[in-house]
């Protein structure tokens, strides 16, 4: 299971840090993703971190968001800086892509 937390309401230009705790002993072997779905929008892939810590980002968040992982804590993080109103969405952590394991989502709202 994956449990996301850390969402909230923030003003444009602000920052939030999301966390996703995995309840599996094999966490260190998992490629982890963050996705998001904004109001009236399709689900969007945001960022990925490999088992070795290599990271990739969607174009809309590149340079503003940072994905990291702590294998000892079985947690993946998403540091979100310079937030924009268009970042408003429910953010989901995921393992295994669209057909993989999903967390319950955490709401991020960015006010203008």
N, CA, C and O atoms as CSV, one atom per row, in Angstrom:
chain,resi,resn,atom,element,x,y,z
A,1,UNK,N,N,0.821,-1.194,0.000
A,1,UNK,CA,C,0.000,0.000,0.000
A,1,UNK,C,C,0.859,1.249,0.000
A,1,UNK,O,O,1.989,1.243,0.487
A,2,UNK,N,N,0.310,2.317,-0.551
A,2,UNK,CA,C,0.994,3.596,-0.600
A,2,UNK,C,C,0.103,4.650,0.049
A,2,UNK,O,O,-1.089,4.726,-0.248
A,3,UNK,N,N,0.676,5.462,0.933
A,3,UNK,CA,C,-0.095,6.464,1.652
A,3,UNK,C,C,0.550,7.818,1.453
A,3,UNK,O,O,1.646,8.071,1.952
A,4,UNK,N,N,-0.134,8.696,0.717
A,4,UNK,CA,C,0.383,10.023,0.434
A,4,UNK,C,C,-0.114,11.021,1.466
A,4,UNK,O,O,-1.216,10.885,1.999
A,5,UNK,N,N,0.706,12.024,1.741
A,5,UNK,CA,C,0.336,13.080,2.678
A,5,UNK,C,C,1.114,14.344,2.328
A,5,UNK,O,O,2.023,14.322,1.499
A,6,UNK,N,N,0.739,15.444,2.976
A,6,UNK,CA,C,1.471,16.682,2.818
A,6,UNK,C,C,0.793,17.735,1.976
A,6,UNK,O,O,1.312,18.843,1.840
A,7,UNK,N,N,-0.352,17.418,1.408
A,7,UNK,CA,C,-1.060,18.401,0.609
A,7,UNK,C,C,-1.644,19.507,1.474
A,7,UNK,O,O,-1.624,19.438,2.703
A,8,UNK,N,N,-2.161,20.522,0.805
A,8,UNK,CA,C,-2.764,21.633,1.524
A,8,UNK,C,C,-3.017,22.803,0.614
A,8,UNK,O,O,-2.955,22.692,-0.611
A,9,UNK,N,N,-3.307,23.936,1.237
A,9,UNK,CA,C,-3.577,25.178,0.515
A,9,UNK,C,C,-2.362,26.086,0.633
A,9,UNK,O,O,-1.855,26.315,1.731
A,10,UNK,N,N,-1.902,26.598,-0.489
A,10,UNK,CA,C,-0.728,27.460,-0.502
A,10,UNK,C,C,-0.931,28.559,-1.542
A,10,UNK,O,O,-1.632,28.365,-2.535
A,11,UNK,N,N,-0.321,29.698,-1.306
A,11,UNK,CA,C,-0.397,30.784,-2.286
A,11,UNK,C,C,0.565,30.547,-3.441
A,11,UNK,O,O,1.572,29.855,-3.292
A,12,UNK,N,N,0.250,31.115,-4.571
A,12,UNK,CA,C,1.142,31.019,-5.722
A,12,UNK,C,C,2.538,31.508,-5.342
A,12,UNK,O,O,2.696,32.520,-4.660
A,13,UNK,N,N,3.531,30.774,-5.795
A,13,UNK,CA,C,4.911,31.082,-5.455
A,13,UNK,C,C,5.417,30.339,-4.235
A,13,UNK,O,O,6.615,30.340,-3.951
A,14,UNK,N,N,4.507,29.707,-3.517
A,14,UNK,CA,C,4.873,28.985,-2.309
A,14,UNK,C,C,5.376,27.584,-2.587
A,14,UNK,O,O,5.557,27.180,-3.736
A,15,UNK,N,N,5.598,26.852,-1.506
A,15,UNK,CA,C,6.156,25.507,-1.592
A,15,UNK,C,C,5.356,24.537,-0.736
A,15,UNK,O,O,4.734,24.919,0.255
A,16,UNK,N,N,5.388,23.293,-1.137
A,16,UNK,CA,C,4.849,22.184,-0.355
A,16,UNK,C,C,5.739,20.978,-0.566
A,16,UNK,O,O,6.408,20.849,-1.592
A,17,UNK,N,N,5.738,20.095,0.424
A,17,UNK,CA,C,6.473,18.846,0.303
A,17,UNK,C,C,5.521,17.690,0.538
A,17,UNK,O,O,4.959,17.548,1.624
A,18,UNK,N,N,5.343,16.875,-0.471
A,18,UNK,CA,C,4.498,15.696,-0.344
A,18,UNK,C,C,5.344,14.495,0.048
A,18,UNK,O,O,6.516,14.394,-0.315
A,19,UNK,N,N,4.732,13.595,0.792
A,19,UNK,CA,C,5.380,12.357,1.189
A,19,UNK,C,C,4.495,11.187,0.811
A,19,UNK,O,O,3.271,11.307,0.761
A,20,UNK,N,N,5.120,10.068,0.549
A,20,UNK,CA,C,4.384,8.837,0.250
A,20,UNK,C,C,5.090,7.683,0.937
A,20,UNK,O,O,6.218,7.327,0.598
A,21,UNK,N,N,4.397,7.109,1.911
A,21,UNK,CA,C,4.938,6.008,2.687
A,21,UNK,C,C,4.463,4.689,2.090
A,21,UNK,O,O,3.271,4.489,1.855
A,22,UNK,N,N,5.410,3.802,1.854
A,22,UNK,CA,C,5.088,2.488,1.298
A,22,UNK,C,C,5.159,1.432,2.391
A,22,UNK,O,O,6.098,1.404,3.187
A,23,UNK,N,N,4.182,0.588,2.418
A,23,UNK,CA,C,4.160,-0.474,3.424
A,23,UNK,C,C,4.591,-1.789,2.782
A,23,UNK,O,O,3.844,-2.767,2.764
A,24,UNK,N,N,5.809,-1.785,2.260
A,24,UNK,CA,C,6.341,-2.991,1.656
A,24,UNK,C,C,7.833,-3.054,1.919
A,24,UNK,O,O,8.527,-2.038,1.877
A,25,UNK,N,N,8.314,-4.238,2.188
A,25,UNK,CA,C,9.742,-4.387,2.480
A,25,UNK,C,C,10.574,-4.329,1.217
A,25,UNK,O,O,11.801,-4.254,1.279
A,26,UNK,N,N,9.894,-4.365,0.042
A,26,UNK,CA,C,10.622,-4.337,-1.228
A,26,UNK,C,C,10.681,-2.938,-1.821
A,26,UNK,O,O,10.964,-2.785,-3.009
A,27,UNK,N,N,10.417,-1.906,-1.006
A,27,UNK,CA,C,10.355,-0.538,-1.508
A,27,UNK,C,C,11.595,-0.159,-2.305
A,27,UNK,O,O,11.496,0.508,-3.335
A,28,UNK,N,N,12.762,-0.585,-1.831
A,28,UNK,CA,C,13.995,-0.139,-2.470
A,28,UNK,C,C,14.122,-0.668,-3.905
A,28,UNK,O,O,14.943,-0.177,-4.680
A,29,UNK,N,N,13.311,-1.662,-4.250
A,29,UNK,CA,C,13.347,-2.223,-5.598
A,29,UNK,C,C,12.304,-1.598,-6.532
A,29,UNK,O,O,12.212,-1.963,-7.704
A,30,UNK,N,N,11.523,-0.656,-5.999
A,30,UNK,CA,C,10.414,-0.089,-6.757
A,30,UNK,C,C,10.784,1.229,-7.430
A,30,UNK,O,O,11.393,2.104,-6.815
A,31,UNK,N,N,10.413,1.354,-8.685
A,31,UNK,CA,C,10.428,2.656,-9.349
A,31,UNK,C,C,9.168,3.394,-8.909
A,31,UNK,O,O,8.065,2.854,-8.994
A,32,UNK,N,N,9.332,4.614,-8.444
A,32,UNK,CA,C,8.209,5.367,-7.876
A,32,UNK,C,C,7.883,6.569,-8.738
A,32,UNK,O,O,8.765,7.227,-9.290
A,33,UNK,N,N,6.578,6.841,-8.841
A,33,UNK,CA,C,6.083,7.964,-9.628
A,33,UNK,C,C,5.172,8.845,-8.777
A,33,UNK,O,O,4.597,8.411,-7.779
A,34,UNK,N,N,5.068,10.074,-9.204
A,34,UNK,CA,C,3.987,10.963,-8.772
A,34,UNK,C,C,3.172,11.323,-10.015
A,34,UNK,O,O,3.715,11.653,-11.069
A,35,UNK,N,N,1.853,11.249,-9.851
A,35,UNK,CA,C,0.911,11.699,-10.870
A,35,UNK,C,C,0.021,12.762,-10.223
A,35,UNK,O,O,0.018,12.930,-9.004
A,36,UNK,N,N,-0.711,13.455,-11.042
A,36,UNK,CA,C,-1.694,14.404,-10.518
A,36,UNK,C,C,-2.887,14.470,-11.471
A,36,UNK,O,O,-2.788,14.180,-12.663
A,37,UNK,N,N,-4.004,14.861,-10.893
A,37,UNK,CA,C,-5.204,15.077,-11.696
A,37,UNK,C,C,-5.886,16.343,-11.219
A,37,UNK,O,O,-6.406,16.405,-10.105
A,38,UNK,N,N,-5.876,17.348,-12.073
A,38,UNK,CA,C,-6.510,18.609,-11.756
A,38,UNK,C,C,-7.986,18.570,-12.063
A,38,UNK,O,O,-8.452,17.655,-12.742
A,39,UNK,N,N,-8.737,19.552,-11.574
A,39,UNK,CA,C,-10.182,19.602,-11.812
A,39,UNK,C,C,-10.503,19.685,-13.300
A,39,UNK,O,O,-10.063,20.606,-13.988
A,40,UNK,N,N,-11.269,18.725,-13.785
A,40,UNK,CA,C,-11.649,18.715,-15.184
A,40,UNK,C,C,-10.544,18.319,-16.137
A,40,UNK,O,O,-10.680,18.475,-17.351
A,41,UNK,N,N,-9.445,17.805,-15.594
A,41,UNK,CA,C,-8.304,17.439,-16.433
A,41,UNK,C,C,-8.038,15.945,-16.371
A,41,UNK,O,O,-8.491,15.256,-15.457
A,42,UNK,N,N,-7.300,15.458,-17.351
A,42,UNK,CA,C,-6.874,14.068,-17.332
A,42,UNK,C,C,-5.702,13.913,-16.360
A,42,UNK,O,O,-4.998,14.868,-16.030
A,43,UNK,N,N,-5.530,12.683,-15.925
A,43,UNK,CA,C,-4.403,12.398,-15.053
A,43,UNK,C,C,-3.093,12.667,-15.779
A,43,UNK,O,O,-2.952,12.335,-16.956
A,44,UNK,N,N,-2.148,13.258,-15.088
A,44,UNK,CA,C,-0.872,13.680,-15.673
A,44,UNK,C,C,0.282,13.092,-14.876
A,44,UNK,O,O,0.307,13.187,-13.649
A,45,UNK,N,N,1.222,12.496,-15.560
A,45,UNK,CA,C,2.429,12.034,-14.893
A,45,UNK,C,C,3.299,13.237,-14.542
A,45,UNK,O,O,3.452,14.150,-15.354
A,46,UNK,N,N,3.869,13.242,-13.337
A,46,UNK,CA,C,4.617,14.387,-12.839
A,46,UNK,C,C,6.114,14.109,-12.746
A,46,UNK,O,O,6.930,14.884,-13.244
A,47,UNK,N,N,6.468,12.998,-12.105
A,47,UNK,CA,C,7.886,12.737,-11.866
A,47,UNK,C,C,8.090,11.260,-11.566
A,47,UNK,O,O,7.167,10.555,-11.158
A,48,UNK,N,N,9.329,10.806,-11.779
A,48,UNK,CA,C,9.702,9.412,-11.543
A,48,UNK,C,C,11.097,9.367,-10.929
A,48,UNK,O,O,11.969,10.174,-11.249
A,49,UNK,N,N,11.276,8.399,-10.039
A,49,UNK,CA,C,12.603,8.149,-9.487
A,49,UNK,C,C,12.875,6.655,-9.554
A,49,UNK,O,O,12.052,5.840,-9.137
A,50,UNK,N,N,14.036,6.310,-10.081
A,50,UNK,CA,C,14.396,4.907,-10.232
A,50,UNK,C,C,14.910,4.331,-8.919
A,50,UNK,O,O,15.052,5.043,-7.925
A,51,UNK,N,N,15.183,3.046,-8.932
A,51,UNK,CA,C,15.734,2.399,-7.754
A,51,UNK,C,C,17.124,2.936,-7.438
A,51,UNK,O,O,17.579,2.865,-6.296
A,52,UNK,N,N,17.798,3.475,-8.453
A,52,UNK,CA,C,19.137,4.023,-8.256
A,52,UNK,C,C,19.121,5.520,-7.955
A,52,UNK,O,O,20.170,6.126,-7.735
A,53,UNK,N,N,17.913,6.120,-7.947
A,53,UNK,CA,C,17.816,7.541,-7.652
A,53,UNK,C,C,17.830,8.437,-8.869
A,53,UNK,O,O,17.864,9.660,-8.734
A,54,UNK,N,N,17.804,7.857,-10.054
A,54,UNK,CA,C,17.717,8.680,-11.262
A,54,UNK,C,C,16.319,9.259,-11.377
A,54,UNK,O,O,15.329,8.577,-11.112
A,55,UNK,N,N,16.247,10.519,-11.772
A,55,UNK,CA,C,14.949,11.212,-11.787
A,55,UNK,C,C,14.608,11.744,-13.169
A,55,UNK,O,O,15.490,12.116,-13.944
A,56,UNK,N,N,13.315,11.775,-13.465
A,56,UNK,CA,C,12.796,12.405,-14.672
A,56,UNK,C,C,11.530,13.157,-14.311
A,56,UNK,O,O,10.842,12.804,-13.353
A,57,UNK,N,N,11.221,14.195,-15.077
A,57,UNK,CA,C,10.117,15.091,-14.750
A,57,UNK,C,C,9.287,15.428,-15.980
A,57,UNK,O,O,9.785,15.450,-17.106
A,58,UNK,N,N,8.018,15.688,-15.735
A,58,UNK,CA,C,7.177,16.217,-16.778
A,58,UNK,C,C,7.573,17.651,-17.105
A,58,UNK,O,O,8.102,18.370,-16.258
A,59,UNK,N,N,7.315,18.050,-18.325
A,59,UNK,CA,C,7.742,19.377,-18.762
A,59,UNK,C,C,7.120,20.496,-17.926
A,59,UNK,O,O,7.739,21.539,-17.715
A,60,UNK,N,N,5.906,20.274,-17.456
A,60,UNK,CA,C,5.201,21.336,-16.742
A,60,UNK,C,C,5.769,21.598,-15.343
A,60,UNK,O,O,5.473,22.635,-14.749
A,61,UNK,N,N,6.574,20.682,-14.812
A,61,UNK,CA,C,7.099,20.851,-13.461
A,61,UNK,C,C,8.620,20.887,-13.424
A,61,UNK,O,O,9.208,21.118,-12.368
A,62,UNK,N,N,9.253,20.662,-14.551
A,62,UNK,CA,C,10.715,20.602,-14.603
A,62,UNK,C,C,11.314,21.908,-14.103
A,62,UNK,O,O,10.911,22.993,-14.522
A,63,UNK,N,N,12.279,21.789,-13.203
A,63,UNK,CA,C,12.926,22.964,-12.644
A,63,UNK,C,C,12.254,23.522,-11.412
A,63,UNK,O,O,12.818,24.373,-10.725
A,64,UNK,N,N,11.033,23.044,-11.119
A,64,UNK,CA,C,10.304,23.524,-9.932
A,64,UNK,C,C,10.077,22.418,-8.907
A,64,UNK,O,O,10.062,22.678,-7.704
A,65,UNK,N,N,9.902,21.196,-9.375
A,65,UNK,CA,C,9.629,20.057,-8.494
A,65,UNK,C,C,10.858,19.161,-8.418
A,65,UNK,O,O,11.630,19.054,-9.371
A,66,UNK,N,N,11.022,18.519,-7.265
A,66,UNK,CA,C,12.122,17.574,-7.068
A,66,UNK,C,C,11.593,16.325,-6.384
A,66,UNK,O,O,10.969,16.399,-5.325
A,67,UNK,N,N,11.849,15.178,-7.001
A,67,UNK,CA,C,11.463,13.896,-6.401
A,67,UNK,C,C,12.692,13.262,-5.775
A,67,UNK,O,O,13.767,13.229,-6.375
A,68,UNK,N,N,12.518,12.760,-4.562
A,68,UNK,CA,C,13.597,12.066,-3.860
A,68,UNK,C,C,13.012,10.853,-3.159
A,68,UNK,O,O,11.795,10.693,-3.075
A,69,UNK,N,N,13.899,10.000,-2.656
A,69,UNK,CA,C,13.429,8.824,-1.938
A,69,UNK,C,C,14.371,8.542,-0.773
A,69,UNK,O,O,15.563,8.846,-0.816
A,70,UNK,N,N,13.795,7.952,0.261
A,70,UNK,CA,C,14.545,7.496,1.429
A,70,UNK,C,C,14.182,6.028,1.611
A,70,UNK,O,O,13.128,5.704,2.159
A,71,UNK,N,N,15.048,5.155,1.155
A,71,UNK,CA,C,14.727,3.729,1.190
A,71,UNK,C,C,14.619,3.206,2.626
A,71,UNK,O,O,13.824,2.307,2.899
A,72,UNK,N,N,15.398,3.753,3.524
A,72,UNK,CA,C,15.336,3.305,4.918
A,72,UNK,C,C,13.971,3.610,5.534
A,72,UNK,O,O,13.475,2.859,6.374
A,73,UNK,N,N,13.372,4.722,5.106
A,73,UNK,CA,C,12.057,5.108,5.620
A,73,UNK,C,C,10.927,4.666,4.700
A,73,UNK,O,O,9.757,4.922,4.984
A,74,UNK,N,N,11.270,4.002,3.598
A,74,UNK,CA,C,10.273,3.531,2.626
A,74,UNK,C,C,9.370,4.675,2.175
A,74,UNK,O,O,8.152,4.523,2.081
A,75,UNK,N,N,9.970,5.790,1.906
A,75,UNK,CA,C,9.207,6.988,1.590
A,75,UNK,C,C,9.765,7.670,0.350
A,75,UNK,O,O,10.979,7.755,0.161
A,76,UNK,N,N,8.857,8.155,-0.492
A,76,UNK,CA,C,9.236,8.993,-1.610
A,76,UNK,C,C,8.647,10.375,-1.375
A,76,UNK,O,O,7.541,10.506,-0.853
A,77,UNK,N,N,9.385,11.397,-1.760
A,77,UNK,CA,C,8.988,12.779,-1.513
A,77,UNK,C,C,8.845,13.527,-2.825
A,77,UNK,O,O,9.471,13.181,-3.827
A,78,UNK,N,N,8.019,14.547,-2.802
A,78,UNK,CA,C,7.932,15.467,-3.925
A,78,UNK,C,C,7.991,16.881,-3.360
A,78,UNK,O,O,7.020,17.369,-2.780
A,79,UNK,N,N,9.127,17.528,-3.532
A,79,UNK,CA,C,9.285,18.921,-3.129
A,79,UNK,C,C,8.806,19.803,-4.262
A,79,UNK,O,O,9.318,19.736,-5.380
A,80,UNK,N,N,7.817,20.633,-3.963
A,80,UNK,CA,C,7.201,21.476,-4.989
A,80,UNK,C,C,7.452,22.935,-4.635
A,80,UNK,O,O,6.976,23.429,-3.613
A,81,UNK,N,N,8.196,23.610,-5.483
A,81,UNK,CA,C,8.517,25.025,-5.295
A,81,UNK,C,C,7.898,25.862,-6.406
A,81,UNK,O,O,7.490,25.343,-7.445
A,82,UNK,N,N,7.839,27.145,-6.167
A,82,UNK,CA,C,7.295,28.086,-7.174
A,82,UNK,C,C,5.950,27.611,-7.705
A,82,UNK,O,O,5.711,27.583,-8.912
A,83,UNK,N,N,5.088,27.244,-6.782
A,83,UNK,CA,C,3.800,26.677,-7.173
A,83,UNK,C,C,2.942,27.691,-7.908
A,83,UNK,O,O,2.975,28.890,-7.632
A,84,UNK,N,N,2.174,27.169,-8.851
A,84,UNK,CA,C,1.285,27.977,-9.688
A,84,UNK,C,C,-0.154,27.484,-9.506
A,84,UNK,O,O,-0.366,26.331,-9.132
A,85,UNK,N,N,-1.127,28.331,-9.763
A,85,UNK,CA,C,-2.518,27.871,-9.656
A,85,UNK,C,C,-2.795,26.635,-10.512
A,85,UNK,O,O,-3.626,25.804,-10.145
A,86,UNK,N,N,-2.116,26.510,-11.632
A,86,UNK,CA,C,-2.344,25.344,-12.493
A,86,UNK,C,C,-1.758,24.052,-11.927
A,86,UNK,O,O,-1.971,22.978,-12.490
A,87,UNK,N,N,-1.031,24.147,-10.828
A,87,UNK,CA,C,-0.555,22.956,-10.124
A,87,UNK,C,C,-1.631,22.376,-9.215
A,87,UNK,O,O,-1.448,21.296,-8.653
A,88,UNK,N,N,-2.739,23.072,-9.066
A,88,UNK,CA,C,-3.835,22.573,-8.242
A,88,UNK,C,C,-4.327,21.235,-8.772
A,88,UNK,O,O,-4.704,21.117,-9.938
A,89,UNK,N,N,-4.319,20.236,-7.909
A,89,UNK,CA,C,-4.672,18.879,-8.324
A,89,UNK,C,C,-4.669,17.964,-7.112
A,89,UNK,O,O,-4.204,18.330,-6.032
A,90,UNK,N,N,-5.196,16.773,-7.314
A,90,UNK,CA,C,-4.960,15.685,-6.374
A,90,UNK,C,C,-3.703,14.969,-6.843
A,90,UNK,O,O,-3.595,14.562,-7.999
A,91,UNK,N,N,-2.764,14.825,-5.932
A,91,UNK,CA,C,-1.480,14.204,-6.261
A,91,UNK,C,C,-1.468,12.775,-5.736
A,91,UNK,O,O,-1.841,12.507,-4.594
A,92,UNK,N,N,-1.031,11.871,-6.596
A,92,UNK,CA,C,-1.007,10.453,-6.265
A,92,UNK,C,C,0.413,9.907,-6.394
A,92,UNK,O,O,1.123,10.215,-7.352
A,93,UNK,N,N,0.809,9.108,-5.436
A,93,UNK,CA,C,2.044,8.356,-5.625
A,93,UNK,C,C,1.691,7.003,-6.215
A,93,UNK,O,O,0.579,6.498,-6.057
A,94,UNK,N,N,2.664,6.441,-6.892
A,94,UNK,CA,C,2.393,5.245,-7.703
A,94,UNK,C,C,3.656,4.437,-7.860
A,94,UNK,O,O,4.769,4.963,-7.892
A,95,UNK,N,N,3.446,3.144,-7.957
A,95,UNK,CA,C,4.531,2.243,-8.305
A,95,UNK,C,C,4.058,1.348,-9.433
A,95,UNK,O,O,2.999,0.727,-9.338
A,96,UNK,N,N,4.831,1.281,-10.489
A,96,UNK,CA,C,4.492,0.379,-11.566
A,96,UNK,C,C,3.684,0.979,-12.689
A,96,UNK,O,O,3.179,0.248,-13.541
A,97,UNK,N,N,3.549,2.278,-12.714
A,97,UNK,CA,C,2.830,2.911,-13.807
A,97,UNK,C,C,1.333,2.808,-13.647
A,97,UNK,O,O,0.826,2.493,-12.571
A,98,UNK,N,N,0.621,3.082,-14.748
A,98,UNK,CA,C,-0.834,3.211,-14.675
A,98,UNK,C,C,-1.528,1.925,-14.245
A,98,UNK,O,O,-2.625,1.985,-13.688
A,99,UNK,N,N,-0.936,0.789,-14.481
A,99,UNK,CA,C,-1.540,-0.474,-14.067
A,99,UNK,C,C,-0.952,-1.000,-12.769
A,99,UNK,O,O,-1.173,-2.153,-12.399
A,100,UNK,N,N,-0.203,-0.151,-12.081
A,100,UNK,CA,C,0.482,-0.569,-10.861
A,100,UNK,C,C,-0.294,-0.245,-9.598
A,100,UNK,O,O,-1.523,-0.300,-9.575
A,101,UNK,N,N,0.436,0.091,-8.552
A,101,UNK,CA,C,-0.140,0.349,-7.232
A,101,UNK,C,C,-0.284,1.857,-7.035
A,101,UNK,O,O,0.634,2.622,-7.332
A,102,UNK,N,N,-1.450,2.275,-6.527
A,102,UNK,CA,C,-1.743,3.692,-6.329
A,102,UNK,C,C,-2.015,3.992,-4.871
A,102,UNK,O,O,-2.622,3.193,-4.158
A,103,UNK,N,N,-1.549,5.174,-4.431
A,103,UNK,CA,C,-1.934,5.679,-3.134
A,103,UNK,C,C,-3.278,6.369,-3.226
A,103,UNK,O,O,-3.887,6.428,-4.294
A,104,UNK,N,N,-3.743,6.896,-2.089
A,104,UNK,CA,C,-5.091,7.443,-2.041
A,104,UNK,C,C,-5.179,8.877,-2.520
A,104,UNK,O,O,-6.287,9.373,-2.720
A,105,UNK,N,N,-4.080,9.558,-2.713
A,105,UNK,CA,C,-4.090,10.923,-3.198
A,105,UNK,C,C,-4.111,11.949,-2.087
A,105,UNK,O,O,-4.661,11.716,-1.011
A,106,UNK,N,N,-3.502,13.089,-2.368
A,106,UNK,CA,C,-3.522,14.204,-1.424
A,106,UNK,C,C,-3.773,15.484,-2.217
A,106,UNK,O,O,-3.171,15.706,-3.267
A,107,UNK,N,N,-4.670,16.322,-1.698
A,107,UNK,CA,C,-5.109,17.507,-2.430
A,107,UNK,C,C,-4.112,18.647,-2.265
A,107,UNK,O,O,-3.702,18.972,-1.151
A,108,UNK,N,N,-3.731,19.242,-3.371
A,108,UNK,CA,C,-2.901,20.444,-3.371
A,108,UNK,C,C,-3.700,21.548,-4.060
A,108,UNK,O,O,-4.139,21.397,-5.201
A,109,UNK,N,N,-3.877,22.646,-3.356
A,109,UNK,CA,C,-4.599,23.785,-3.911
A,109,UNK,C,C,-3.706,25.010,-3.851
A,109,UNK,O,O,-3.214,25.383,-2.786
A,110,UNK,N,N,-3.501,25.632,-5.005
A,110,UNK,CA,C,-2.646,26.811,-5.100
A,110,UNK,C,C,-3.528,28.006,-5.460
A,110,UNK,O,O,-4.154,28.037,-6.519
A,111,UNK,N,N,-3.564,28.982,-4.564
A,111,UNK,CA,C,-4.396,30.162,-4.795
A,111,UNK,C,C,-3.587,31.253,-5.487
A,111,UNK,O,O,-2.381,31.378,-5.276
A,112,UNK,N,N,-4.262,32.031,-6.305
A,112,UNK,CA,C,-3.576,33.103,-7.043
A,112,UNK,C,C,-3.546,34.388,-6.248
A,112,UNK,O,O,-3.009,35.392,-6.716
